[in-house]
């Protein structure tokens, strides 16, 4: 099989890592793969094609801010992508996020419809079926079910000064329902349920959880506690690539005021400005691309706290489990789907008192590291991404039968 993936960034961020891990699975199983990407950098040992450039991405971002038409610029770049597709001649095209200011969805989908190449689309958020936003839980909006207008989150990603959500919704519906050979994949049951309530319900929907490298993510000896004088503390960890409002940093701050001296909070991924504003009993650590360093922090912590207000299937949860650290998560999106009663607890979103009680209970119970690592085996990337290989074969077989 020849598989062509299209992704925002190759090898950067959770979606980029998923694309690269999937690439490696495809290659190890003696198939061919090419990742076409529009932003960022790519690993040197991966077959990639960057079809966009910084200036075009910047222009696309600026025009999105002015017009609220993300996905409708990058014309030349998308034509370059199509040339790359025709040169590679894939059996299947696998889409990831399409809202990173790097691709023209109208040109792309008109080409996909004409080419009749089977398409797999892994949806990492809700943007494909809304008129603007990537998530809507925070503002409790359900306009996406019938038609977006007067968007309450116009300032959220992809931020704009103009509301064009009604037009976006209608043209997305027209484009994204035009393919007869599109299969949608979601990493969580939660997102699959939403897709089936949207205009995308005309397509088949499969659930394939995200996976991680369990040879890397495992309980690891660490000097982190000694370095930060945490020897006798119950360490509560939070990790995010960006601590925006939906990740719940403010809830960590509220919680810090309610905890005794026997507890200490550590948050990874904060900016310098955020770090300066943290209370003294919260240790702030800048975002790290050093996986080994992050694994040591996971392993040194007593509990991983996920205060996300909007999320799909966060890989931070399964990274924590793989390192032997139990989880307390808000019952948000698909975040709680990665845990069971032996390795985690879910609490109502925004309920700080319930968070506090769960943390104290977990300190008393001392959940076993082994229960966490056993649960993490369900998310071994080798197993999860072989599900994609099975899906590719199934789709191609159906194509032959038709």
Secondary structure, DSSP 4 states (H G I P E B T S, - for coil): -EEEEEEEESSSHHHHHHHHHHHHHHHHTT-EEEEEEEES---TTS-EEE---HHHHHHHHHHHHHH--TTS--HHHHHHHHHHHHHHT-SEEEE----SSS--HHHHHHHHHHH--EEEEEESSSGGGSSS-S--GGGT--GGGT---S-TTTTSSS--SS--HHHHHHHHHHHHTS-SSEEEEESSHHHHHHHTTSGGGGSEEEE----B-TTTSS----SHHHHTT-TTSEEEEEE-SS--GGGTHHHHHHHHTT--TTEEEEEES--HHHHHHS-TTEEEE-----HHHHHHHHHH-SEEEE--SS-SS-HHHHHHHHTT-EEEEES-TTGGGG--TTTEEEE-TT-HHHHHHHHHHHHHH---HHHHHHHHGGGBHHHHHHHHHHHHHHHHHHHHH-
